[in-house]
Amino acid sequence: MESVRLRDAVIKGDWKTKLTILISGFGNLTRRQFLKGLMFLAIQVFFWVFLFRFGIHYLKDITTLGTQTKAQVWDEVNQIYVYTTADNSLVILLYSIFTIAMAILATFFQLVAVKSAYTAELALKAGKRPGSFKQDLRDLFDKNMHTTMLGLPSIGVIAFTVLPIIFMMCLAFTNFDRNHQPPGNLFPWVGLQNFADIFNGSAQKGYTFFRILGWTMVWAVCATFLNYILGILVAMMINKKGIKLKSVWRTSLVIAIAVPGFVTLLFMRQMLGDMGTVNTLLKSLHLISTPIHFLTDATTARITVIVVNLWIGIPYTMLITSGILMNIPADLYEAARIDGAGVVRQFRSVTMPYILAVTTPYLITQFIGNINNFNAIYFLTGGTPLSTAYYQAGKTDLLVTWLYKLTVTYQDYNLASVIGIIAFAICGIMALVTFNITASAKREETFL
């Protein structure tokens, strides 16, 4: 029987189906679907027991995140000071979100029970026997196989990705920082105050955010498009007719990415230090008298991280575009040459449009990835050099490395959560808008 609509079940169902809205599984039990009805009823009973024995204890404090702080009280009987039990805002928020998630899940099963009861009702009205539990199990591995295959992964994503994200987003609306650490202290809701501190409240925080945001965008553009263009040029040189030992050239470049990226970055950090190999070698050759501050001068450090990133990024683009270049029809270049197009014109009118149409999703992914490129900054400069004008950040910090410092080093979880939300919004909007205006989205069936 075809799937029924919940609205029809509520409006057109008989009293047994409608009573299922309150007593899960009732419609199935009264229509001799005992195993299915007991399963729905057990889920409902489990949820109500969970709610009243555990969840409601935390859910009742969700609006305040606790009111009782730890206090020292004199015990007249034992003649000692004792500490009263304090509320833990972190635990209250965590378990409240978990309880709400459980309520949503229980509601889902409740609605499934109503639809199941109505399906059984329609089957009886049609003179058929309602489907058995065995038949439902068989359907899960047949026509409903998609539900079986996607069910557990979806639950995992919700439990280990969606709920933690919701929890961290909630922290953006509290004052959970180093001065409000549970269980000794509470952190209440503060609304949009943390966002106000970023945009017009705190001069230092706002200054730091917009400066780091600007550098993050500059870094992302340079790290993405330099790697992309130079990778294409390297691939074109290797694929050019007449070049010998092409496989050797490709292999030599692949070796650069065969080594884990963080190992390369740590190695470069040692080489480019003020007393590192590069400065020592330049001094020994009498090319410099004082060390070049590759990693400790703000401007030089920013240029350094962009250049070092080329070592890791160019081989990836070269590998991706090599296969595309070999599949561009030769007659396109022949036609361009007949029309008088030179090398530059061929590259601009034939090669780049073809490559862009195929690699636009990759390019967008790389750009968003570079906005959140934690390793390139953390392992090479650590965000240094530090600046007193910045709020707990350095001149080469990206939003993601600043967020890391705010969380791990300074325990400013509320501000870190705000930065995370803003970074997510920027990345999401840019990715969606950029992809939807490209040829890859508008003309998916063709390369050009």
Secondary structure, 3 states (H helix, E strand, C coil): CCCCCHHHHHHHCCHHHHHCCCCCCHHHHCCCCHHHHHHHHHHHHHHHHHHHHHHHHHHCCCCCCCCCCCCEEEECCCCEEEECCCCCHHHHHHHHHHHHHHHHHHHHHHHHHHHHHHHHHHHHHCCCCCCCHHHHHHHHCCCCHHHHHHHHHHHHHHHHHHHHHHHHHHHCCECCCCCCCCCCCCCCECCCHHHHHHHHHCHHHHHHHHHHHHHHHHHHHHHHHHHHHHHHHHHHHHHCCCCCCHHHHHHHHHHHHHCCHHHHHHHHHHHCCCCCHHHHHHHHCCCCCCCCCCCCCHHHHHHHHHHHHHHHHHHHHHHHHHHHHHCCCHHHHHHHHHCCCCHHHHHHHHHHHHHHHHHHHHHHHHHHHHHCCHHHHHCCCCCCCECCCCCCCECCCCHHHHHHHHHHHCCCHHHHHHHHHHHHHHHHHHHHHHHHCCHHHHCCCCCC
